[in-house]
Amino acid sequence: MFGEATNDHADEPKTIIETAFSGARDARHRSFSVYDGENMDRQSPQVRASSGLQSRKEPMSTYSLPDLSYGYNTLEPFIDARTMELHHIQHHRRYIDQLNAALGTIGSLPWVGEPSIEDVLWNIGKISEDSRNAVRNYGGGHANHSLYWTILSKDGGGKPSGRLAAAITEEFGSFSAFRERFSRVANAHLGSGWAWLVRARDRLVVYSLPNEDSPLTAEEVPILGLDLWEHAYYLRYPASRADYVEAFWNVVNWAEVSRRFEEAKRHRAGHGTAFTLDTATLDTATSTP
């Protein structure tokens, strides 16, 4: 049974379920600012034949910029090549650089091995409090963008099928109603952030979050996300987020969203044990004086 919890009508009465979701989410998410530093050197992506992204990880839990599986101009005219290039090699890379810098300041990491960034965010509470915000902020930027690239395709658009389509219809009444709600949430969001469709336990939920906050830190699995930062659209749609949101539906890769929907339950069961915690470090990191 899928339910609904959105934040697009703050003045409407909230259901008990919605209030519970909001309370849990507010307890985990924090706002932050990301500075705009110097421009990164321009480069072309390594286009791969395989679907999705191939993340490369260095020793000591260092994360690297994932390659796109398509060219920067692939999503034209809906998302322009220059925006894709800057978004990928400048903005996403900066989040990764800052994340690696934050991890480098942690004396002892509370895990053994090299967990995915999704697992790190899922277990954000296990990171020492003095480093938690930086890892949440920049790790969220890395995870959010890594998802975003995979749910875009030149062959996208249309509607989902299969069990995802059935779940959307059960939850929202129809695909059209879902699309309208998601778009309304995205357009109503104030400032920078993301609009999300998440699988929260056995429910589909639509909401937005500020800045680079990730649903993963609230133990909710994102399956569709739309970047609402101006750097995602301002060159093609200056001062017109609504046009960008409308264009987005032409490039949504529903096959990838459906895959994430199917795997969300397994991910939820596995995130808590996906990496081995260093219990000695954890005891030190979470103890109070």
Residue pairs with C-beta under 8 A, 6 or more apart in sequence:
1 170
1 202
1 203
2 167
2 170
2 171
2 202
2 203
2 204
3 17
3 171
3 203
3 204
3 205
4 18
4 171
4 172
4 203
4 204
4 205
4 206
5 15
5 17
5 18
5 21
5 22
5 200
5 203
5 205
5 206
5 207
6 18
6 181
6 185
6 205
6 206
6 207
7 22
7 185
7 207
7 208
8 181
8 184
8 185
8 188
8 206
8 207
8 208
14 22
21 200
21 205
21 207
24 218
25 207
25 209
25 218
25 220
28 124
28 217
28 218
29 209
29 210
29 213
29 217
29 218
30 133
30 136
30 213
31 210
31 211
31 213
32 133
32 136
32 137
32 211
32 212
33 211
34 94
34 95
34 98
34 137
34 138
34 141
34 211
34 212
37 94
39 90
40 89
40 90
40 93
40 94
41 89
42 85
42 89
43 89
44 72
45 67
45 68
45 71
45 72
45 88
45 89
46 67
47 67
47 68
47 69
47 70
47 71
48 54
48 67
48 68
48 69
49 69
50 69
51 69
51 150
51 256
52 69
52 150
52 256
53 66
53 67
53 68
53 69
53 146
53 149
53 150
54 66
54 67
55 63
55 64
55 66
55 116
55 146
56 64
56 66
57 63
57 64
57 114
58 64
59 114
60 103
60 104
61 103
61 109
61 111
61 114
61 115
62 100
62 103
63 96
63 99
63 100
63 117
63 142
64 96
65 88
65 89
65 92
65 93
65 96
66 146
66 149
68 84
68 88
68 149
69 149
69 150
70 152
70 153
70 154
71 81
72 81
72 82
72 84
72 85
72 88
73 80
73 81
73 84
74 84
74 154
75 84
75 152
75 153
75 154
75 251
78 247
78 248
78 250
78 251
79 152
79 233
79 236
79 247
79 251
80 235
80 236
82 235
83 231
83 232
83 233
83 234
83 235
83 236
86 231
86 235
87 145
87 227
87 231
87 232
88 145
88 149
91 141
91 145
91 229
91 231
92 141
92 142
92 145
92 146
94 141
95 138
95 141
95 142
95 145
95 212
96 138
96 141
96 142
98 134
98 137
98 138
98 141
99 117
99 134
99 135
99 138
99 139
99 141
99 142
102 131
102 134
102 135
102 138
103 109
103 135
105 131
105 134
106 127
106 128
106 131
108 278
108 281
108 284
108 285
109 278
109 281
110 126
110 127
110 128
110 277
110 278
110 281
110 282
110 285
111 120
111 123
111 126
111 275
111 276
111 277
111 278
112 275
112 276
112 277
112 278
113 275
113 276
114 275
115 123
115 274
115 275
116 274
117 139
117 142
117 143
117 146
118 143
118 216
118 267
118 271
119 271
119 274
119 275
120 127
120 135
120 139
121 135
121 136
121 139
121 140
121 143
121 214
121 216
121 217
122 216
122 217
122 219
122 271
122 272
122 274
123 271
123 272
123 275
123 277
124 132
124 135
124 136
124 139
124 216
124 217
125 132
126 277
126 282
126 285
126 286
127 135
127 285
128 284
128 285
128 286
129 285
136 213
136 214
136 217
137 211
137 212
138 212
139 214
140 211
140 212
140 213
140 214
140 216
140 217
141 212
143 214
143 216
144 194
144 212
144 214
144 222
144 225
144 227
145 227
147 222
147 225
147 260
148 225
148 226
148 227
150 253
150 256
151 224
151 225
151 252
151 253
151 256
151 257
151 260
152 251
152 252
152 253
153 251
153 252
153 253
153 255
153 256
154 251
155 253
156 250
156 251
156 252
156 253
156 254
157 249
157 250
157 251
157 252
158 254
159 165
159 175
159 254
160 168
160 175
160 254
160 257
160 258
161 254
161 258
162 258
163 258
163 261
163 262
164 254
164 257
164 258
164 261
164 262
165 175
167 204
167 261
168 174
168 175
168 178
168 204
169 175
171 178
171 203
171 204
172 178
172 181
172 204
178 197
178 206
179 249
181 206
182 195
182 197
182 206
182 224
182 226
183 245
183 246
185 195
185 206
185 207
185 208
186 195
186 208
186 226
186 228
186 241
186 245
187 241
187 242
187 245
188 208
189 195
189 208
189 228
191 210
192 210
192 211
192 228
192 229
192 230
193 208
193 209
193 210
193 211
193 213
193 228
193 229
194 208
194 209
194 212
194 213
194 225
194 226
194 227
194 228
195 206
195 207
195 208
195 225
195 226
195 228
196 205
196 206
196 207
196 208
196 209
196 215
196 222
196 224
196 225
196 226
197 204
197 205
197 206
197 222
197 223
197 224
197 225
197 257
198 204
198 205
198 206
198 207
198 215
198 220
198 221
198 222
198 223
199 205
199 220
199 221
199 223
199 261
199 264
199 265
199 268
200 215
200 220
200 221
201 268
202 265
205 220
208 228
209 215
214 222
215 221
215 222
216 222
216 271
219 268
219 271
221 260
221 264
221 267
221 268
222 260
223 257
223 260
223 261
223 264
224 252
224 257
224 260
226 245
226 248
228 241
232 244
233 240
233 241
233 244
236 244
236 247
237 243
237 244
237 247
